[in-house]
Amino acid sequence: MLRIGERTWGWLGPLAVALLAFALRVRDLASPSRLLFDETYYAKHAWSLLQHGYVRDFESGADARIAAGRTEGLFADGPTQIAHPEGGKWLIALGEQVFGLDSFGWRISAVVVGALTVLVLARLVRRLTGSTWLGCLAGLLLCLDGMHFVMSRLALLDGFLAFWIVCAVACLAADRDHMVRRVEVSTQLLPWRPWQVAAGVCLGMAVATKWSGLVLLAVLGLLVVGWEMFARRRAALVAVGPRPRPRWWLRTTLAVGIPAFASLVLVALAVYLVTWTGWLVNHEVYAQRYDLTGNRFAQLWQFHQLTWSFHTGDYLAGQTHPYESKAWSWPFLDRPVAVDAQNDLPSPLCHAAADSSCIEVITLLGNPAVWWAGTAAVIAAVVIWLYARTWQLGLALACYLAAWLPWVVFDDRPIFSFYAVVMLPFMIVLICVLGRMVWEAAGLRARRVLLGGVVAYVLTVVAVFWFFLPVLTGEVVPRADWADRMWFDRWI
C-alpha cells in the first residue's frame, strides 16, 4: 500500500486548498461584463500597455465600447497620468493577452494570483509552525475571506501587492532557516543567498505594483539583518564566551547588511526599473506632454515626482468619497466598499414579494469570523511577544504593522478598507502561530477541547462565507435578504 509522507502532504494539502480557492473565484468571473470601480483604470491601462507599450489616454465613452465588446476607437492621442506603477498592470495584461479585452480577460490574472497567494501562505505557515494542517487552515481562512475573494475577482492592484509581499516573506523565512542551520556549524558568511535574491525580486514587484510596498521592503530588510546578527551573536557566545571581540557589532553588521542590501534593495530596484521598460522606450511622448527634461532616466524620476505630487498634493487632499474610511477602523470591518450596485430591480428577477424589489451588489467585505478573530490574535500576539520574543510572532506582527500603520498616519486623502487585504495574510499567520503555541502548551484533555474548538471555528468561517456570498458575487437577491447581511449602518 502506497504511503504518503509528511513532505508530500505538505504540498498536496496546500495545493488542494489553492485549487478550491481557484474554483470558487473563477466561477461566473465574467459577470458583470462591465468595468467595475477602479477597473476602469487598471484594465484599460493594461490593454494600452499591450497595444502601445505605455498608457495612453482613452476616448470618452471607452468603457461603454469595451462593455459592448468593441476594441476599436478606444485611444486618444498622447500618454496619460497614472497613479500607480506598471507592475500590477502588466500582470493584468497577461490575462488580456490570452483572453482579450473582456471581463474574463482582465480579471483572470487576479484569480490566478489569488489562488497562488493561498498556496504560498499555506506553505509559509507550515514552515513557521511545522504543521501541515495548520498551513492548510491558514490557506482555507484566506480562501474563505470575503475581501480577498472579491479582490481576487477584480482587476485591482492590492491583491497583486498582497501576493508579492507574502511571497517575499515566504522566501525570507526559508532563507532564515537555511542561515540558522549554517551559522550553527560555521561562522563564515554564506556566499550565495538564492532565497534572499528571490525575495528581492518579489519585493521589486511589490513596489512596482504600489509604492506602499516600500515600507515592507524596509521592514523586511531590517528583519533579515537582525535575524542574522542575533544568530551570529549566539554562535559567538558559544565559541568565545560572553565577551565580544572589539568592534564585533560594527564589523558583523556591515558584513551581513551590505550583502543583504544588494540582495533585497538593489535587486528590487532592478526589477522595478524593468517594469518601466515600456515607459523608458517611449519616454519622448511623456517628455513632450509633461515638459520633462534630461535623459530618459531623469525624465522617469520627474514623472515619479509628478505622481507623488498627485498622491500628496492638494487635489486628493480636498477629495471625498462615500466609501472612504480611516485606517484605524479597518481591522474591525468598519466601512466596506460596494464596488457595484444595481438597485430597484424588478421583483420577479429574484422571486421577491410583489411590493418589494431586487438588488445586485458586490461588496468588498471581509469575513467577520476571520477578521475579528484575527484582530484578537494581533492583540494577543503583541502581549505574548513582549514576554516571549519568538521570531514567528515578530515576523507576522512586523509585516502586519508595516502594511497598516503608514495608512493610519497618512490619512489626509480618501483611502479605502480594501487596502487592508495586505494585512490579512499576517492576521491569519498570527491565528495559526498562536494556535500552535496553545496546542504545545495544552495537555491531552485540553487538546481534545481545542481540536473541537478549531473544528467549530472552521465551520463558522465556512457558514459566514456562504451567508455573505450573494453580496460578494453580485447575485440578484431580494432587498430584504441584502439588508439581513448589512449588519451595521456603516456597511450600507
Sequence and secondary structure as in RCSB ss.txt:
>XXXX:A:sequence
MLRIGERTWGWLGPLAVALLAFALRVRDLASPSRLLFDETYYAKHAWSLLQHGYVRDFESGADARIAAGRTEGLF
ADGPTQIAHPEGGKWLIALGEQVFGLDSFGWRISAVVVGALTVLVLARLVRRLTGSTWLGCLAGLLLCLDGMHFV
MSRLALLDGFLAFWIVCAVACLAADRDHMVRRVEVSTQLLPWRPWQVAAGVCLGMAVATKWSGLVLLAVLGLLVV
GWEMFARRRAALVAVGPRPRPRWWLRTTLAVGIPAFASLVLVALAVYLVTWTGWLVNHEVYAQRYDLTGNRFAQL
WQFHQLTWSFHTGDYLAGQTHPYESKAWSWPFLDRPVAVDAQNDLPSPLCHAAADSSCIEVITLLGNPAVWWAGT
AAVIAAVVIWLYARTWQLGLALACYLAAWLPWVVFDDRPIFSFYAVVMLPFMIVLICVLGRMVWEAAGLRARRVL
LGGVVAYVLTVVAVFWFFLPVLTGEVVPRADWADRMWFDRWI
>XXXX:A:secstr
     HHHHHHHHHHHHHHHHHHHHHTTTT S S  TTHHHHHHHHHHHHHHSS EEE TTHHHHHHTT  SS E
EEEE   SS SHHHHHHHHHHHHH SSHHHHHHHHHHHHHHHHHHHHHHHHHHHS HHHHHHHHHHHHT HHHHH
HTTSS SHHHHHHHHHHHHHHHHHHHHHHHHHHHH  S  S  HHHHHHHHHHHHHHHH TTHHHHHHHHHHHHH
HHHHHHHHHHHHHHH SS  TTHHHHHHHHHHHHHHIIIIIHHHHHHHHTTHHHHHTHHHHHHHHT  SSHHHHH
HHHHHHHHHHHHSHHHHT   TT   GGGGGGT S EEEEEEEEE GGGGT  TTS EEEEEEE   HHHHHHHH
HHHHHHHHHHHHS  HHHHHHHHHHHHHHHHHHH  SS   GGGGGGTHHHHHHHHHHHHHHHHHHS HHHHHHH
HHHHHHHHHHHHHHHHHHHHHHHT EEEHHHHHHH  SGGG 
